[in-house]
């Protein structure tokens, strides 16, 4: 597995800023994220009861609440390469909402198995390159792939420090905050057998959001496998 060593994984060093928030989300104590509600709305026409669903880069797996609260009966699975986030989800999400074994430690490049729907929300920018992980997601998806990531006209590879980490790690550890070329990602998904549509991001209206002092031009791509409908 291509899982970063905890010492060099920036997400393991967000105990002050993110861990309490992720615990609240896992317990269902926070309001629904716009990116989650929009995803449910967009993929809703493709869902039928009992479908298998993989959330790549799931954090603590709190996206499951968006389906649970709507009474949408899917079989949710999540994977993330940050062990602490998986541990939070397994501990805080009630087992009747999500059995703990449906959250797994893993990197997108190592995604195995088949799922009806595969989503990756706010995570792809952390990949050194999009091709191998998107290939794995496309080949794992029987019907739908949904991506929300930082996409723009031109690719920008950004391997930078983060000033919002815990003391002792801020502005010392580097990570990828990449912006990939929109046309390249679309063409790659199409080569894997998907009809790809652009969806306007509800939160930013396809503008640029500043987060952690960095620009994030969020875009959404919906891929539907040819011949699956």
C-alpha positions in Angstrom: 0.0 0.0 0.0 1.2 3.5 -0.8 0.2 4.9 2.6 2.5 7.7 3.9 4.4 7.2 7.1 2.4 8.9 9.9 5.4 11.2 10.7 5.2 12.6 7.1 1.5 12.6 6.6 0.3 16.1 7.1 -3.2 14.9 8.0 -1.9 13.1 11.1 -0.7 16.4 12.4 -4.0 18.3 12.4 -5.0 17.1 15.8 -5.8 20.7 17.0 -7.6 21.9 13.9 -9.4 18.8 12.4 -9.6 15.9 14.8 -12.3 17.5 17.0 -14.3 18.5 13.9 -14.0 15.1 12.3 -15.2 13.5 15.6 -18.3 15.7 15.6 -19.0 14.9 11.9 -18.6 11.2 12.6 -21.1 11.4 15.4 -23.6 13.2 13.1 -23.5 16.4 15.2 -22.6 18.9 12.4 -24.6 20.2 9.5 -24.3 18.5 6.1 -21.4 19.6 3.9 -22.6 21.3 0.6 -20.2 19.0 -1.3 -22.0 16.0 0.2 -25.5 17.2 -0.4 -24.7 18.1 -4.0 -23.1 14.7 -4.7 -26.3 12.9 -3.4 -28.4 15.1 -5.6 -26.3 14.5 -8.7 -25.9 10.8 -8.4 -29.4 10.2 -7.0 -31.0 9.3 -10.4 -28.4 6.5 -10.7 -28.9 4.9 -7.3 -31.1 1.9 -6.5 -31.5 0.3 -3.1 -28.6 -2.0 -2.1 -26.0 -0.5 -4.4 -22.4 -0.7 -3.3 -20.7 2.7 -2.8 -17.0 3.5 -2.3 -15.9 6.9 -0.9 -12.2 7.3 -1.7 -10.5 9.7 0.7 -13.4 9.4 3.1 -11.8 11.0 6.1 -13.8 9.6 9.1 -16.6 8.4 6.8 -19.1 11.0 7.8 -20.6 11.1 4.2 -22.6 8.1 5.2 -24.9 10.3 7.2 -26.1 12.0 4.0 -27.6 8.7 2.9 -28.7 7.5 6.3 -30.7 10.7 7.0 -32.4 10.5 3.6 -33.3 6.9 4.1 -31.2 5.9 1.0 -30.3 2.2 1.4 -26.9 1.9 -0.1 -24.0 -0.2 1.2 -21.4 2.5 2.0 -17.7 1.8 2.2 -14.9 4.3 2.8 -11.1 4.3 2.5 -8.5 6.8 3.5 -4.7 6.7 3.9 -4.8 8.5 7.3 -5.2 5.9 10.0 -6.3 8.4 12.7 -9.3 9.4 10.5 -10.3 5.8 10.0 -10.0 5.2 13.7 -12.2 8.2 14.5 -14.9 6.9 12.1 -14.8 3.4 13.5 -15.1 4.7 17.0 -17.6 7.5 16.6 -20.1 6.5 13.8 -22.7 4.3 15.4 -22.4 0.7 14.1 -26.1 0.6 13.1 -25.3 3.6 10.7 -22.0 2.1 9.5 -20.4 -1.1 10.5 -16.7 -0.3 11.5 -15.3 -2.9 9.1 -16.6 -0.9 6.1 -14.0 1.8 6.8 -10.6 0.7 5.6 -7.0 2.1 5.6 -5.8 2.3 2.1 -4.5 4.5 -0.8 -6.5 5.2 -3.9 -3.8 3.5 -6.0 -4.6 0.3 -4.2 -8.3 0.3 -4.6 -9.5 -3.2 -5.2 -12.9 -4.9 -5.8 -15.9 -3.6 -7.6 -18.5 -1.1 -6.5 -21.6 0.4 -8.3 -20.6 3.9 -7.5 -17.1 5.4 -6.7 -16.7 8.9 -5.4 -13.7 11.0 -4.6 -14.5 14.4 -3.0 -11.9 17.0 -2.0 -9.0 14.5 -2.1 -7.6 14.1 -5.7 -5.5 17.3 -5.2 -3.4 15.3 -2.7 -2.3 12.8 -5.4 1.2 13.2 -6.9 -0.5 12.4 -10.3 -4.1 11.7 -11.0 -3.7 9.0 -13.6 -3.1 5.8 -11.5 -5.7 6.6 -8.8 -8.3 7.7 -11.3 -7.6 4.5 -13.3 -8.2 2.4 -10.2 -11.4 4.3 -9.4 -12.8 4.0 -13.0 -12.0 0.3 -13.2 -13.6 -0.3 -9.8 -16.8 1.5 -10.7 -19.5 -0.6 -12.4 -21.7 2.5 -13.2 -20.7 5.9 -11.8 -17.5 7.8 -10.9 -18.0 11.2 -9.3 -15.0 13.5 -8.7 -14.8 16.9 -7.0 -11.3 18.3 -7.1 -9.1 21.2 -8.0 -9.2 21.4 -11.8 -8.4 24.2 -14.1 -7.2 25.0 -17.6 -3.6 24.3 -16.9 -1.9 21.8 -14.6 -0.1 23.1 -11.6 2.0 20.6 -9.5 2.2 22.1 -6.0 4.4 20.4 -3.4 4.3 22.8 -0.6 4.4 23.3 3.1 1.3 23.8 5.2 1.1 26.5 7.8 -2.0 25.2 9.6 -0.5 22.0 11.1 0.1 21.3 14.8 3.0 23.0 16.5 6.3 21.4 15.5 5.0 20.5 12.0 3.6 23.7 10.5 5.6 25.1 7.6 7.9 22.0 7.9 6.1 19.2 6.2 5.3 19.3 2.5 2.4 17.7 0.7 0.8 17.9 -2.7 -1.9 20.5 -3.3 -2.1 20.0 -7.1 -4.4 21.5 -9.7 -4.8 19.1 -12.6 -5.8 20.1 -16.1 -9.6 19.6 -16.5 -9.3 18.4 -20.2 -6.7 15.8 -19.2 -8.8 14.3 -16.5 -11.9 14.2 -18.7 -10.0 12.6 -21.6 -8.6 10.0 -19.2 -12.0 9.1 -17.8 -13.4 8.8 -21.3 -10.6 6.5 -22.3 -11.7 4.2 -19.4 -15.2 3.9 -20.8 -17.2 6.8 -19.2 -19.4 9.5 -20.6 -18.2 12.5 -18.6 -20.3 15.6 -17.7 -19.2 18.9 -16.1 -21.3 19.8 -13.1 -21.1 23.4 -11.7 -19.9 23.3 -8.1 -22.7 24.6 -5.9 -20.4 26.0 -3.2 -18.1 28.0 -5.3 -20.0 28.3 -8.6 -16.8 27.0 -10.2 -14.9 29.9 -8.7 -11.7 29.8 -6.6 -11.9 29.1 -2.9 -9.1 30.1 -0.6 -8.2 27.4 2.0 -5.1 27.2 4.2 -3.8 30.2 2.3 -3.9 28.4 -1.0 -6.3 28.7 -4.0 -8.6 25.8 -4.8 -10.5 25.9 -8.1 -13.1 23.2 -7.3 -14.7 21.5 -10.2 -17.0 18.4 -10.4 -17.0 15.6 -13.0 -19.7 12.9 -13.3 -18.7 9.8 -15.2 -21.3 7.3 -16.2 -20.1 4.0 -17.7 -21.1 3.5 -21.3 -23.7 0.8 -21.6 -24.6 0.8 -17.8 -28.0 2.4 -18.1 
